[in-house]
């Protein structure tokens, strides 16, 4: 199995849990924030749906300067919009990685901020940390937001207290 095939398989597996969480988003609570410094529930869910889109930059470019990107991703306003955005980006994740060689994925990728060097890592490390682990991290945050709003949580890695699987 190539690195690209392994990442696509892992992403597909993790996407099932992410999708189950996003399907639980309460339409009337998308503006909820657990703290003034926190993202809104809808903003966090939009961010989760957006992260897989980064695969194109990591795989196709050798440098990304986050300081020159204008604007942020617009917060989606409904559960359906968030799910559709996630599904689009999840599909493209696999399409972009398809056929990429292990050698290509081992090449370095650099992140800058307004020209200043932030880090340089092999693409495989960026895919693992900035995409896969990043989605999982924020998905965990989102489960806390949902719990605070009495939304039953689905099983992700094993039984949930709400589903008792």
C-alpha positions in Angstrom: 0.0 0.0 0.0 1.4 3.4 -0.9 1.4 6.3 1.6 -1.3 8.0 -0.4 -3.5 4.9 -0.3 -2.9 4.6 3.5 -3.9 8.3 4.1 -7.0 8.0 2.0 -8.0 4.8 3.9 -7.4 6.5 7.2 -9.2 9.7 6.2 -12.2 7.7 5.0 -12.3 5.8 8.3 -12.1 9.0 10.3 -14.6 10.8 8.1 -17.3 8.4 9.2 -17.0 9.6 12.7 -16.7 13.2 11.7 -19.8 12.9 9.5 -21.8 11.4 12.4 -20.8 14.3 14.6 -21.7 16.9 11.9 -25.1 15.2 11.4 -25.9 16.0 15.0 -25.4 19.8 14.7 -28.4 21.6 16.3 -29.6 24.2 13.7 -30.8 26.5 16.5 -27.4 26.4 18.4 -24.9 27.2 15.6 -24.1 30.5 17.2 -23.4 28.9 20.6 -20.0 29.7 22.1 -18.8 28.1 25.4 -16.5 31.1 26.0 -16.1 34.6 24.5 -12.7 33.5 23.0 -14.1 30.3 21.5 -15.3 29.8 18.0 -19.1 29.4 17.6 -20.4 25.9 17.2 -21.1 26.6 13.5 -17.7 28.2 13.0 -16.0 25.2 14.5 -18.0 22.8 12.4 -17.2 24.9 9.3 -13.5 24.7 10.2 -13.7 20.9 10.5 -15.4 20.7 7.1 -12.7 23.0 5.6 -9.6 21.3 6.9 -9.6 18.5 4.3 -9.4 21.2 1.6 -5.8 21.9 2.6 -4.7 18.7 1.0 -4.3 20.5 -2.3 -1.9 23.0 -0.9 0.1 20.4 1.0 0.4 18.0 -2.0 0.6 20.4 -4.9 2.6 23.4 -3.6 5.9 23.4 -1.8 5.3 26.6 0.1 2.1 28.1 1.6 2.1 31.6 3.1 -1.0 31.9 5.3 -0.3 35.6 5.8 -1.2 36.5 2.2 -4.5 34.6 2.0 -7.3 37.1 2.0 -10.3 36.4 4.3 -11.3 33.4 6.2 -13.5 30.6 5.0 -17.1 31.8 5.3 -19.0 30.2 8.2 -21.7 28.0 6.8 -25.2 28.8 8.1 -26.9 25.4 8.4 -26.1 21.8 9.1 -26.8 20.9 5.5 -24.3 23.5 4.2 -21.7 22.3 6.6 -22.2 18.6 5.7 -22.2 19.4 1.9 -19.0 21.4 2.3 -17.4 18.5 4.3 -18.5 16.0 1.7 -17.1 18.0 -1.2 -13.7 18.4 0.6 -13.7 14.7 1.7 -14.2 13.6 -1.9 -11.5 15.9 -3.2 -9.1 14.7 -0.5 -9.0 11.2 -2.1 -9.0 12.6 -5.6 -6.0 14.9 -5.0 -4.0 12.2 -3.2 -4.7 9.5 -5.9 -1.6 8.4 -7.6 0.8 10.5 -5.6 4.1 8.7 -5.2 5.7 8.0 -1.8 8.7 10.0 -3.0 6.5 13.0 -3.7 4.8 12.8 -0.3 8.2 12.6 1.5 9.3 15.9 -0.1 9.3 18.9 2.2 6.6 21.5 2.5 7.0 24.9 4.1 4.5 27.0 5.9 5.1 30.8 6.1 3.3 33.7 7.6 3.8 37.0 5.7 7.0 35.7 4.4 8.4 34.6 7.8 9.3 30.9 8.0 7.0 29.0 10.4 8.0 25.4 9.7 9.2 22.9 7.1 8.2 19.3 7.3 7.8 16.4 4.9 4.4 16.4 3.3 3.6 13.1 5.1 4.0 14.8 8.4 1.8 17.8 7.3 -0.9 15.4 6.1 -0.8 13.6 9.4 -0.7 16.6 11.7 -2.3 19.6 9.9 -5.1 17.6 8.3 -5.8 14.2 9.9 -4.9 15.0 13.6 -6.3 18.5 13.2 -9.7 17.3 12.2 -9.7 14.8 15.0 -8.7 17.4 17.5 -11.5 19.8 16.5 -14.0 17.0 16.3 -13.3 16.3 20.0 -13.8 20.0 20.8 -17.1 19.9 18.9 -18.3 16.9 20.9 -17.9 19.1 24.0 -19.9 21.9 22.4 -22.6 19.3 21.6 -22.6 17.8 25.1 -23.0 21.3 26.6 -26.1 21.6 24.5 -27.5 18.2 25.5 -27.1 16.8 22.0 -26.6 13.0 22.2 -23.2 11.9 21.0 -22.7 9.2 18.4 -20.2 6.4 18.9 -16.8 7.2 17.3 -14.2 4.7 18.4 -16.4 2.7 20.6 -19.7 2.9 22.5 -20.9 6.4 23.5 -22.8 7.0 26.7 -25.7 8.1 24.6 -25.9 5.1 22.2 -24.5 2.4 24.4 -23.4 0.3 21.5 
